[in-house]
Amino acid sequence: VQVVESGGGLVHPGGSLRLSCVASGLGFARYEMTWYRQAPGKERELVAGISNTGGRRNYADSVKGRFTISRTNVNNRVYLQMNSLKPEDTAVYYCYVPQFNSWGQGTQVTVSS
């Protein structure tokens, strides 16, 4: 299973970014997908998860109301729309497939003025 993230970058506080993850080597539509993040000096934490059909989504309390996870099974992609970004959202963001314990290489998100 291969997982590749993209879409990170530098953004001002209050700005938006959309992360994308493509997963290959699995029956994508059958599996839950998740986004994690790891800030400098902190443990990796779950940001959001989405069920295989997209019918169930869960979020960390710190991002509820600001981030939205979605997926398109036709092209094996999962997205993380991040709005109203804060400096504390600065981290490396990872796409993770729990059933295969597969991580992407991560994409850096920096929120700074």
KEFI-975732 format. One line per 10 residues: number of its first residue (from 1); their letters; for each residue x, y, z of N, C-alpha, C. Coordinates in pm, 1 decimal. Each point is the difference from the previous one (the first is absolute). Example, Ala and Ser with C-alpha at 12.3 -4.5 7.8 and 13.67 -1.06 7.14 Angstrom:
REM KEFI-975732
1 = AS = 1319.0,-569.0,780.0,-89.0,119.0,0.0,90.0,120.0,0.0 ~ -35.0,105.0,-72.0,82.0,119.0,6.0,-77.0,109.0,73.0
//
This chain:
REM KEFI-975732
1 = VQVVESGGGL = 85.2,-118.8,0.0,-85.2,118.8,0.0,89.3,124.5,0.0 ~ -29.6,90.4,-91.3,73.3,127.0,-6.8,-94.1,114.5,29.5 ~ 50.1,94.6,77.9,-79.7,115.4,39.5,83.9,125.1,-26.1 ~ -54.3,96.0,-72.2,75.3,120.7,-33.9,-86.9,122.8,26.1 ~ 53.3,89.7,83.3,-70.8,123.5,31.2,54.8,116.0,-84.5 ~ -83.8,101.5,-16.1,41.8,123.6,-65.2,-88.0,113.5,48.5 ~ 43.8,124.0,-29.8,-84.2,115.5,28.2,42.6,86.1,115.8 ~ 105.7,-39.0,70.0,44.9,81.6,111.7,65.0,128.6,-47.8 ~ 33.9,86.7,96.7,65.2,125.1,-34.5,-4.2,98.1,114.7 ~ 35.9,123.2,-32.6,-0.7,109.3,97.2,-124.7,84.7,-20.4
11 = VHPGGSLRLS = -70.9,28.2,108.2,-123.3,78.0,-8.8,-8.1,92.9,120.2 ~ -63.0,114.9,-19.0,-19.3,94.1,109.9,-110.0,-48.2,92.6 ~ 4.0,41.4,125.6,-111.5,-33.1,91.4,-133.5,45.9,-59.4 ~ -99.8,-85.9,12.2,-130.9,27.9,-58.4,-15.4,-51.7,-141.7 ~ 107.5,-44.4,-58.5,-3.0,-49.7,-137.1,-46.9,-143.9,-9.9 ~ 3.3,-51.8,-122.7,-48.9,-135.2,-28.6,101.2,-76.6,-83.2 ~ -3.2,-130.5,17.0,76.2,-92.6,-83.4,-83.4,-125.1,-20.5 ~ 24.6,-67.7,-111.1,-64.6,-127.5,-25.2,106.8,-105.6,-22.8 ~ 5.4,-98.5,87.1,93.4,-110.5,-15.2,-67.8,-111.9,-78.2 ~ 80.7,-71.4,-76.3,-48.6,-112.5,-78.1,88.5,-121.4,27.5
21 = CVASGLGFAR = -61.2,-116.6,-2.6,73.5,-125.0,19.9,-52.2,-101.0,-100.0 ~ 91.3,-65.5,-69.5,-38.6,-107.5,-90.4,59.8,-129.7,52.8 ~ -82.3,-104.8,6.2,44.0,-130.1,49.3,-14.5,-102.2,-111.5 ~ 101.0,-84.4,-16.1,-3.5,-102.1,-104.3,38.7,-135.2,59.4 ~ -33.0,-106.4,-72.8,34.7,-133.7,45.3,-99.9,-60.1,96.9 ~ -118.3,56.0,5.7,-104.4,-51.5,87.2,-135.0,26.5,-65.0 ~ -100.9,-70.6,48.4,-135.6,30.7,-44.1,-49.5,121.3,75.1 ~ 36.4,115.1,-48.9,-15.1,125.1,74.3,-139.4,17.3,59.3 ~ -100.5,-31.0,-77.6,-137.6,26.5,42.3,-43.2,-86.2,118.5 ~ 81.5,-94.7,39.2,-35.8,-90.1,109.2,51.1,46.2,135.7
31 = YEMTWYRQAP = 85.3,102.6,2.5,73.1,29.2,123.1,-17.4,141.6,52.2 ~ 0.6,5.7,134.0,4.8,128.1,68.3,131.2,70.9,-34.4 ~ -5.1,132.3,-6.2,118.0,81.5,-23.2,9.0,105.9,109.8 ~ 123.0,36.9,35.0,19.1,96.5,107.4,110.3,99.9,-34.7 ~ -5.2,113.8,67.3,107.1,100.3,-2.6,52.2,15.4,142.7 ~ 131.4,0.5,12.7,68.3,27.9,125.8,90.2,120.7,-21.0 ~ 48.3,54.7,110.1,100.1,106.0,-9.1,97.1,-11.6,116.9 ~ 119.8,52.0,-23.4,102.1,1.6,104.1,70.6,134.1,-1.2 ~ -14.5,72.3,109.1,66.9,128.6,15.8,136.9,-22.8,65.3 ~ 92.8,93.3,-17.7,132.6,-15.1,59.8,-7.5,-21.8,150.9
41 = GKERELVAGI = 66.2,-104.1,47.0,4.3,-27.6,142.6,-125.5,-62.3,57.4 ~ -95.0,-33.3,-85.6,-126.2,-57.8,47.7,-22.8,-136.9,-62.0 ~ -90.6,-75.8,61.9,-34.5,-130.5,-54.6,-92.6,15.7,-121.0 ~ 3.7,-101.2,-85.6,-91.9,-1.8,-113.2,-142.2,-16.2,52.1 ~ -93.6,77.4,-58.5,-137.2,-4.9,47.2,-97.2,-16.3,-115.7 ~ -112.3,-65.9,29.2,-104.7,-16.5,-99.6,-70.9,132.6,-21.7 ~ -14.1,39.4,-124.9,-69.3,123.5,-35.7,-142.3,-30.0,-45.3 ~ -15.2,-98.1,-90.0,-131.9,-30.9,-54.0,0.7,-138.8,-60.7 ~ -118.7,-62.9,-2.9,-15.4,-129.6,-62.8,-130.3,-4.0,-76.6 ~ -4.2,-86.3,-101.6,-120.0,-13.8,-80.8,-19.8,-146.8,-33.4
51 = SNTGGRRNYA = -123.5,-46.4,10.1,-30.5,-139.6,-28.8,12.4,-27.3,-149.6 ~ -8.1,-127.0,-37.8,23.9,-37.3,-140.2,-100.7,64.5,-94.9 ~ -122.6,19.3,46.0,-101.3,61.4,-86.3,-8.7,151.3,17.3 ~ 69.1,51.1,99.9,-10.3,142.3,29.5,-115.8,35.3,91.6 ~ -76.0,-101.4,41.5,-117.7,25.7,81.0,30.4,38.3,143.8 ~ 116.4,-36.3,48.4,40.1,33.9,137.0,131.6,75.9,-3.1 ~ 3.7,109.6,72.1,121.2,81.4,9.5,20.9,35.7,146.8 ~ 124.1,6.9,40.6,30.7,42.4,135.8,117.5,96.9,-4.0 ~ 3.0,88.3,98.7,101.1,106.1,3.3,55.3,17.3,140.3 ~ 124.9,41.8,7.0,55.7,44.6,127.0,-74.0,125.5,44.0
61 = DSVKGRFTIS = -17.9,15.9,130.0,-71.0,117.2,50.3,64.5,130.0,-47.8 ~ 131.7,-1.1,-12.9,72.9,121.7,-34.6,-26.3,47.7,-142.6 ~ -57.1,-85.3,-85.1,-22.2,39.4,-140.1,-147.2,-1.0,-39.3 ~ -87.6,-42.8,89.0,-143.6,-5.7,-32.2,-51.0,138.2,-41.3 ~ -77.0,0.0,-107.5,-55.5,124.4,-49.4,92.4,75.8,-93.1 ~ 127.0,-41.6,-8.1,96.6,67.4,-87.8,50.8,-91.5,-110.8 ~ 14.9,-128.6,30.0,52.3,-95.9,-97.6,-112.7,-91.8,-47.1 ~ 10.5,-43.0,-125.5,-96.1,-94.6,-55.7,74.7,-108.2,-75.3 ~ -27.4,-125.6,36.2,58.6,-113.2,-71.3,-102.2,-50.8,-100.9 ~ 47.6,-37.7,-118.6,-87.3,-54.5,-103.1,80.0,-99.1,-83.2
71 = RTNVNNRVYL = -70.0,-73.5,-84.9,68.8,-98.1,-83.4,-72.8,-16.9,-131.0 ~ 74.0,-42.0,-102.9,-57.9,-38.0,-128.1,54.4,-137.3,-34.6 ~ -83.8,-100.8,14.4,45.6,-136.9,-18.4,33.1,-31.2,-145.8 ~ -57.8,74.3,-91.9,23.4,-29.4,-141.7,147.2,22.2,-37.5 ~ 68.2,90.6,70.3,141.7,23.6,-31.1,91.2,-19.6,121.5 ~ -46.8,-76.0,98.5,82.8,-41.1,114.3,58.3,117.7,78.4 ~ -78.9,105.2,18.6,52.1,117.9,67.2,-79.6,34.2,125.8 ~ 71.7,53.8,96.9,-61.2,57.2,118.9,57.3,139.9,16.8 ~ -85.0,91.4,46.6,36.4,140.6,8.5,-18.5,51.0,143.4 ~ 73.5,104.5,30.7,-19.8,71.4,126.0,-4.5,148.5,-32.0
81 = QMNSLKPEDT = -120.2,55.9,4.7,-18.0,143.3,-19.8,17.9,68.5,134.1 ~ 96.3,91.0,6.5,33.6,66.6,125.7,-26.3,149.4,-13.7 ~ -94.5,49.6,76.7,-36.4,141.7,-0.3,32.9,63.4,134.1 ~ 2.1,131.1,2.2,26.3,75.1,123.2,123.9,-53.1,72.0 ~ 105.1,-18.0,-75.7,120.9,-60.3,55.0,63.6,87.7,107.0 ~ 57.5,-66.6,99.5,63.9,65.9,113.9,147.6,-41.1,5.1 ~ 83.0,79.7,63.5,141.6,-39.8,13.1,17.3,-137.2,64.6 ~ -88.8,-35.5,90.2,9.9,-130.9,65.6,-36.5,-116.6,-89.9 ~ -47.0,27.8,-120.2,-23.6,-105.7,-99.0,128.4,-36.6,-74.5 ~ 106.2,75.3,22.4,127.3,-29.3,-64.9,48.7,-138.6,38.9
91 = AVYYCYVPQF = 25.8,-83.1,-100.5,39.5,-139.1,23.6,28.0,-66.7,-133.6 ~ 55.6,-119.4,7.6,4.0,-87.6,-116.6,-127.7,-83.2,3.5 ~ -71.8,1.3,-110.1,-126.5,-72.2,-9.8,20.7,-129.3,-77.6 ~ -53.3,-108.5,56.6,17.3,-132.4,-57.4,-135.6,-62.9,-31.5 ~ -3.3,-70.1,-111.0,-113.2,-83.6,-34.8,32.6,-142.6,47.5 ~ -99.3,-66.1,60.8,25.2,-131.2,60.6,-116.9,-94.1,-28.5 ~ 36.0,-122.7,-42.4,-99.9,-103.3,-24.1,8.0,-99.0,115.6 ~ -91.3,5.5,94.4,13.8,-81.6,121.5,10.1,-150.5,-26.5 ~ -81.7,-48.6,-94.1,-5.6,-144.9,-18.6,129.4,-57.0,-55.8 ~ 82.9,84.8,-58.2,126.5,-44.7,-56.2,120.1,60.8,73.5
101 = NSWGQGTQVT = -26.4,78.5,102.5,107.2,69.1,71.6,93.8,70.5,-98.4 ~ -59.6,68.4,-97.1,78.7,64.8,-105.6,-5.5,151.2,15.4 ~ 119.2,60.2,4.9,12.0,144.5,12.6,57.7,59.5,-127.6 ~ -41.1,123.0,-29.4,65.8,75.4,-104.9,125.1,66.1,54.7 ~ 67.5,75.2,-86.5,123.9,65.4,40.5,-26.0,131.1,74.0 ~ -121.0,48.0,-6.9,-38.6,122.2,69.4,14.0,123.2,-86.9 ~ -77.5,101.8,32.9,8.9,128.6,-68.4,-1.6,109.5,106.5 ~ 92.0,95.9,-13.4,16.3,103.8,101.4,-104.4,109.4,-17.4 ~ -65.3,33.9,109.6,-90.8,114.3,4.8,54.6,98.6,102.7 ~ 25.3,122.4,-44.0,50.9,104.2,88.4,-95.5,117.7,-1.9
111 = VSS = -48.6,37.7,117.1,-91.4,112.9,12.8,73.3,110.4,75.7 ~ 30.4,106.1,-72.1,81.9,105.7,59.4,-24.1,131.3,-72.9 ~ 9.7,107.8,73.5,-10.8,131.7,-62.1,138.4,51.3,-39.7
//
